[in-house]
Amino acid sequence: MAPTIRSRSSGALMPATSSSDATLLAPSSFGEAEAARWFFENANDLFAVVTPDGRFSVVNPAWTVLTGWTPEDLIGQPSIKFVHPDSHAELIDTGRRIRETGFAVNRLRVLCKTGCTVWLEGRSRRGPNGEMVGTLHDVSLEVAATRTREILAEAAGVGLWSYDPLTERIDWTPDALTATGLSPADLETIDAFLARLDDDQREAVFSIFQGAVRTGASGAVEFRLRGRAGQWFTLRSTFRADPLDGGLFALKGISQNVTDVVRSRDAALWGERRARQLVEEAPFAVAVYDLDLRLRLASPRFLDLFKSSEADVIGKSLQELTHGGRRRFVSAVTRALSGETVTRREDRLRDAEGVEHTLRWEARPWRDATGAIAGVITYMDDVTALADARREAQVNARRLRIALGAARAGVYEIDHAGQGFWGSPEFHRMLGRKIHYPDVREAVWPMIHPDDRAALMAAADSWRRTGDWGALSVDARLITASGQANPPRQPAKPRPSSWPI
């Protein structure tokens, strides 16, 4: 029967084992050296020992995992051989700091065996024989994120600054000044900063900052800054105040280059003022609609024409203003949003009181400072009286043609000033041919019978001499194209610019 032993902890009986089994169950020795060796072999961080002349002497397996370089590739080789040229200066400076202080923190861009690079951040100390002993870890993701933020900040013109009133110095991040061509050193004093401000803004900006330094009030300010090449930039700064000993406050702020935004804003304001001035001073009816065809501006003539006030029409849609009617007009104005210019010589619209007007109008796209279509502008002219007069003249002319045709009377008019001749259809029929001004420009008409020309000339001389332009009659025979003499009676009512012969 195998001997047994009693456990001290539980009092339970356990079978005795041979000495070899006891050795397996006994705790193994894991001293500092073994722990260091295990950690060296299994750590994710990169360990390295570099000789005073800059060569790798010891590396751990993590180098192979991260960079692909094996210990055989690294040991005995200059460490600078595996560092990207952008980080050579940092590596050299790290060696200097270790020799002087015995400690250094650095960030290096290291070459991988595949040709890519990784960023390593390390802490190193000087060893007993002057070697550099350090650990490094991968910070590539952090560097990429930082660089992305820097690129975005640079593109947006955003940067940080701080002002210490005790030293009167301003610290700028380069991102805040990239577009201006200036460096932080160019604006590191309050005097240098103020010297580059617009003369009209210098005193006001200084007053705002001085007030914040004394009171601790946070705020924002917009100012124009002259760049290195003399061009002007607009920066907007928002800042807060931190208390200092002695009752003053330091300022910490963020600035953004808003030059393009301000330029667009100022152009838009200028365009709006120009549009309003144009609308208000226009002698005809002008209206400006936005992209939703809502009325935004209306000239006094427009309001007078449609018997409305600004309160009645501003902000209303074109559909509301036309009460859902005048679809052709609404459709034409809508087409202007696509860049088309639409014109109507005459169109009829009713005002707020229901009175119909005849309008000549034009709709064209309204563009902003960038050239993009921002709405529609319409120009209207009330031609109601002209249209009514033309329609009345057309009616009268039609009636005259009917009357002349019924009376079989030949009517003519000679305008020597304008070198024109008009004859009624019956007149041309009576002569048997079409008469033109060259036919009557001479004092003696070839179609007047020779025996009657003297009487006609005498009547004309009397009209000229006496100035009596009243109606009178002269009997004269006309010779037709066939050679026959017709004896029509010639009633004439001459005008000063129109002679009967």
URPECOR-V50376 format. One record per backbone hydrogen bond with DSSP energy under -1.0 kcal/mol. CO is the residue of the C=O (numbers start at 1). NH is the residue of the N-H. E is the energy in kcal/mol with one decimal. If there is no record, write none. Layout:
co = {CO/CO}
nh = {NH/NH}
e = {E/E}
//
This chain:
co = {3/5/7/12/14/18/19/20/21/22/31/32/33/34/35/36/37/38/39/46/47/48/49/49/50/51/54/55/56/58/60/61/62/63/67/70/71/74/77/78/79/80/82/84/85/87/88/89/90/91/92/93/94/95/96/97/98/102/104/106/108/109/110/112/116/118/119/120/121/122/123/124/125/127/131/132/133/134/135/136/137/139/140/141/142/143/144/145/146/147/148/149/150/151/152/153/157/159/160/161/162/163/164/164/168/169/171/173/174/178/180/183/184/188/189/190/191/193/194/196/198/198/201/202/203/204/205/206/207/208/209/210/211/212/213/219/221/223/224/225/227/231/233/234/235/236/237/238/239/240/242/244/248/250/251/252/253/254/255/256/258/259/260/261/262/263/264/265/266/267/268/269/270/271/272/273/274/275/276/277/285/286/287/288/288/289/290/293/294/295/297/299/300/301/302/303/306/309/310/313/316/317/318/319/322/326/327/328/329/330/331/334/335/335/336/342/344/347/349/351/355/357/358/359/360/361/362/363/364/366/366/368/372/375/376/377/378/379/380/381/383/384/385/386/387/388/389/390/391/392/393/394/395/396/397/398/399/400/401/402/403/404/404/411/413/415/420/422/424/425/426/427/428/428/431/436/437/437/445/447/449/452/453/454/455/456/457/458/459/460/461/462/463/467/472/474/477/478/480/484/486/488/490/492/495/497/498}
nh = {16/14/11/7/5/22/23/24/25/26/35/36/37/38/39/40/41/42/43/136/60/134/57/58/132/54/79/51/76/49/63/65/66/67/113/74/75/77/56/81/82/83/111/87/88/91/92/93/94/95/96/97/98/99/100/101/102/126/124/122/120/84/118/115/112/110/139/108/137/106/135/104/133/130/127/50/125/48/123/46/121/143/144/145/146/147/148/149/150/151/152/153/154/155/156/158/257/255/173/253/171/251/168/169/190/164/162/176/177/181/228/186/187/170/193/194/195/196/197/226/201/202/205/206/207/208/209/210/211/212/213/214/215/216/249/239/237/235/198/233/230/227/225/258/223/256/221/254/219/252/250/247/244/242/163/240/161/238/159/236/262/263/264/265/266/267/268/269/270/271/272/273/274/275/276/277/278/279/280/281/380/299/378/296/297/376/293/318/290/315/288/303/304/305/306/308/352/313/314/316/295/321/322/324/325/330/331/332/333/334/335/337/338/340/339/363/361/359/357/354/351/349/383/347/381/344/379/342/377/374/375/371/368/366/289/364/287/362/285/360/387/388/389/390/391/392/393/394/395/396/397/398/399/400/401/402/403/404/405/406/407/408/409/424/422/420/415/413/428/429/430/431/432/433/481/439/440/441/448/479/452/456/457/458/459/460/461/462/463/464/465/466/467/469/492/490/449/486/483/480/478/476/474/472/498/417/495}
e = {-3.1/-3.4/-2.1/-3.1/-3.2/-2.1/-1.8/-1.5/-1.6/-1.4/-2.6/-2.7/-2.4/-2.8/-2.7/-2.6/-2.2/-1.9/-1.8/-2.4/-1.2/-2.4/-3.1/-1.4/-3.2/-2.8/-3.0/-3.1/-3.2/-2.3/-1.7/-1.6/-2.3/-2.6/-3.0/-1.6/-2.7/-2.5/-2.3/-1.2/-1.6/-1.2/-2.5/-2.4/-1.2/-2.3/-2.5/-2.3/-2.0/-1.8/-1.6/-2.4/-2.2/-2.0/-1.9/-3.4/-1.4/-1.6/-2.6/-2.4/-3.0/-3.2/-2.3/-1.4/-3.0/-3.2/-2.9/-3.0/-2.0/-2.1/-1.8/-1.9/-2.8/-1.7/-3.7/-2.8/-2.8/-2.0/-2.0/-3.1/-2.4/-2.5/-2.5/-2.4/-2.4/-2.8/-2.3/-2.2/-2.4/-2.7/-2.6/-2.8/-2.9/-2.8/-2.4/-2.9/-1.3/-3.0/-2.5/-2.9/-2.5/-2.2/-2.0/-1.1/-1.3/-2.2/-1.8/-1.5/-1.6/-1.1/-2.4/-1.4/-1.0/-3.0/-2.2/-2.5/-2.0/-1.1/-1.5/-2.8/-1.7/-1.7/-2.7/-2.3/-2.1/-1.9/-2.2/-2.6/-2.2/-1.9/-2.2/-1.7/-2.6/-2.4/-1.5/-2.7/-3.1/-2.9/-1.2/-2.5/-1.4/-3.5/-3.5/-2.4/-2.6/-1.9/-2.5/-2.4/-1.9/-2.3/-3.2/-1.3/-2.9/-3.0/-3.0/-2.4/-2.3/-2.3/-2.3/-2.4/-3.0/-2.6/-2.4/-2.7/-3.4/-2.4/-2.4/-2.6/-2.8/-2.8/-2.5/-2.7/-2.8/-2.7/-2.7/-2.6/-2.7/-2.8/-2.9/-2.1/-2.9/-2.6/-2.8/-3.4/-1.5/-2.1/-2.2/-1.8/-2.0/-3.2/-2.5/-2.1/-2.5/-2.6/-2.1/-2.7/-1.8/-1.2/-2.6/-2.1/-2.7/-2.4/-1.8/-2.5/-2.2/-2.4/-2.8/-2.2/-2.3/-2.2/-1.7/-1.5/-1.5/-1.2/-1.7/-3.1/-1.8/-3.7/-3.2/-2.0/-2.3/-2.1/-2.4/-1.5/-2.2/-2.7/-2.6/-2.8/-2.7/-3.5/-1.1/-1.6/-2.6/-2.8/-3.5/-2.4/-2.0/-2.1/-2.1/-2.7/-3.0/-2.7/-2.5/-2.5/-2.4/-2.4/-2.6/-2.5/-2.2/-2.7/-2.8/-2.1/-2.4/-2.8/-2.4/-1.9/-2.6/-3.2/-2.1/-2.0/-2.3/-1.1/-1.3/-3.9/-2.8/-2.5/-3.3/-2.8/-1.9/-2.1/-2.5/-1.7/-1.2/-1.0/-1.1/-1.3/-1.5/-1.1/-1.1/-3.3/-2.0/-1.7/-2.5/-2.4/-2.0/-1.9/-2.5/-2.1/-2.0/-2.2/-2.6/-2.5/-1.5/-1.2/-2.7/-2.3/-3.0/-3.2/-1.8/-2.9/-3.1/-1.3/-1.7/-2.1/-1.7/-1.1/-1.5}
//
